[in-house]
């Protein structure tokens, strides 16, 4: 089915490591809806630009890459992450590296890049519904969403989560370095001129620090249920 404005959307926004990706995945699977990992689109744009030798400091050239992205999200089993494909190649692990995340944060402030990806993101909206995970889903991309959630957690908690995730992947990292990168990324995302990271005025904010993921999921489902009353 093609995209349309009638399909409901639940937006899950928040900083890196707040748990929004995990919650969005679980929520989409429970509801049987489509999922949009908008952050992946920026990471994919950065990755594709690097692979093509495009200068990340040239917004126009990067926007050109963004317009031509051949992207597909594939939802696996309940205990598996959403797989991301670029031109038919599985790049799920490659785009999750800290290096790729930093490059995505570098190109995200550029207006021309955001405009190039805006309609692409909105095209993911189709029946029976969409769970959209990102940083400006509720404020910019889907401002008419009936259910907006903003997840947050302390920088220290988010650095620890990222450390455990990378450790499981066999990567050697230091928490101090991760904490520094997270704080720097937060500063860039929250203070950029174009679509800064912030809760939508009508979003429900949840602090996930120290809260089990299943409890966070229950709370988000309750928020969605209350919007249907």
LINCORLIN-V839743 format. One line per field, one symbol per residue. phi: phi as a letter, one per 30 degrees, with the letter a starting at -180 (. if undefined). burial: # if it has 16 or more other C-alpha atoms within 10 Angstrom, else .. A space follows every 50 residues. Layout:
phi = ???
burial = ???
This chain:
phi = .ddaddddbccbcldeidjddddddddddddicdbbcddddddddddddd dciddddceddddddddceccbcbdcdeccdddccchicdcedddcdddd ddddddceddedddddcededddddaddlbcccabbddcbdbdcedbbbb cbaddddddddddddddddiccbceedddddddddeddddcddchddadd ecdccbcceiceddddddddddddddddd
burial = .......##############.#######...#################. ...#.#..##.######.#...#.#......#.###.....#..#....# ##########.###.###..##.####.###########.###.###### ###.#########..#...........##.###.##.##.....###### ..#.##.##......##..#...#.....
